[in-house]
C-alpha cells in the first residue's frame, strides 16, 4: 500500500465521520423548533388576570383598526378591553417621535391600570413597529398579532417578553445543561 492509498482511506474515514456533526446539528435544530412551537402554543392559550388589547393604527390615513380587533377578540373568546391609538395623518419621519412619545404615555397609563399582559395589533410602517416593540419590550408579556391578508383574520405570531423570545435562547450551555 503506497502513501496515496493510505491518504485516500483517511479521507474516506473523515468524510464518513463528518456526517455525525451534521446529524447532531439537525437533531438540535429539530428539537429546538419543536420546543419553540410548544412554548408558543402555551403562551397563546394562557391569559393573565388583567389583559388588555392595544390597537395602533398609524398607516396612511390613520386607519382605526379597533373594530377589527374587537371582532377578532370576540370570535376568539378573549375578553379584555381594547386601548386604541390612531394618528390621522399617519406616521411620517417628522412625527415618529411624537407617536413614540404617545405610545410611552399609553404604556404608563396601562401600567398604572395594573395591566398584566398586552395583545398588540399594529397597522403601521415597519420602522414604527420595530420602535414600538423596543418600547414594549421588557415590560409585561406582549403578544403580537398579524393580519393574514389571505384569510382576513388576525393570527398570533410571537410574544415579546423580557428581552427575548421564549424558545430562542442563544446559549449553547443552556442546551447542554437543560432548560431551567
N, C-alpha and C positions, 0 to 999 in steps of 0.2 A: 504494500500500500504506500503510495507516494504521498508527499505532503499536501498535494491538491485534493486527493481523496479524503484525507483527514479533515481538511478545511471545509469541504462540501458536506461532510457528515455533521460537523459542528454547526454549520449554517442551517442545516435541516432541523437539528435539535432546537436551535434558537427560534426558528420560525414556529415550530410546534409549541414551544413554551410561551411565545408571545401571545398566543390565544388566551392564556389564563388571565392576564390583566384586563383584556377586552371583556371576557365573560364576567369577571368581578365587577368591572365598571358598569356593564349593562344591568347586572343584578342590582347594584347600588342605586342606579337611576330609576329602575322599575319600582323598587320598594319605596323610594323617596316620593315618586309620583303617586303611588297608591296611598301612602300616609297623607300626602297633601290633599288628595281628593276626599279622603275620610274626614280630615280635620275641617275642610271647607264645609262638608255636609253637616258636621256637628255644629259649627258656628252658624250656619244658615238656619238651622232649626231652632236654636236657642234664642230666647228673647229675655232680656233682663227686666227688672221691676219697673223702670220708668224710661221706656224707649221713646224716641221722637224721630220723625222723618224730617229731613231737611231738603227742600227742593230749591235749586238755584237755577234760574233761567236768565241768562245774560247773552244768549246767542243773538244774532241780528234781530232787531225789533223788540228785544226784551220779552220774549215769549214766556208766559206764565205756564209752567208745567205742573202746578199743584193739583189741577183737576185730574190729570193722568195719574199722578202719584196716588191721590186718594182712591181712585178707582182700582189701581193695582193693589193697594193695601187691603181694600175691602175684599177683592176676589181672592187674595192670599190669606185671608183671615188674620191679618196683622192689625191689631187695634192700637193706634197711637195717634197723637196729634201731629199735624204737619206744619212746620215752620217754613214759610215761603219767602224767597228773595228774588226780585226781578229788577232789572235795570232797563228802562225804556229805550235808551239809545244803544243798548248792547255794550259789549266790552271792547275797549279800544286801548291802544298803547298809552293814550293820555289819561284815561280814567281807571286803569287797572289798580293803581294804588288806592284809590277811593273805594273801589269794590272790595279789595282785600281788607281794608280798614273796617268796612261794613260787616264783612264776614267775621272778623275778630270780635266786633261788638255782639253779633249774634251768638258766637261761641261763649262769650262772657255771660250773656243772658241765659243761655241754655245751662251753663254751669251753675248759675245762681238758682235756676229752677230745679237743680238736682237730677239732670238727665243722666242716665246710666249707659245709654248706647244711642248711636245715631245711624239712621238708614239714609244714605246720601244718594240723591238723584241730581244729575247735572245736565244742563243744556248750555254749554259754554265752549269757548275755544280751548284747545289743548293746553296752551300756556297757562291759562287761568285755572284749569283743572289741576295741573301739577302744583301750582301755588296754593290752592285750596287744600290739596292733600297734605302739603307741608304744614299748613296751619292746623289742620285737624289731627295730624299725627301725634302720637304720644299723649293722648288725652283720654277719652273713653273709647271703647270699641266702636269703630266706624265701619259699617257695612256698605260697600259700594255697589250700586246697581247700574246696569247698562240697558239702554233701549234697543232691543233687537229690531232692526228695520224690517226684516222679513216677516216676523210674526206680529210685530206691533206691540209686543209685551216687554215689560222690564224683566231682567234676569239678574239674580245675584251673581256677582263675579268674584269678589275678593274682599277680605277685611283689611282695614288699616288698623294696626293695633300695636301700641307701644314700640314703635320704631322698627318693626319687622313684620313680615307676612308669615303666619304660622305655617310650619312645614317647610320653610325655605331657609333654615338656619345654614350659615355658611361654614361652620366649624366642622372639620373632619373629625376632631376629637369627640364632638357630640355624637357623631355617627358611630364611632368606635366604642365609646363608653356606654352609649344608650341614651334614650330620652329621659328627661327629668320628670 
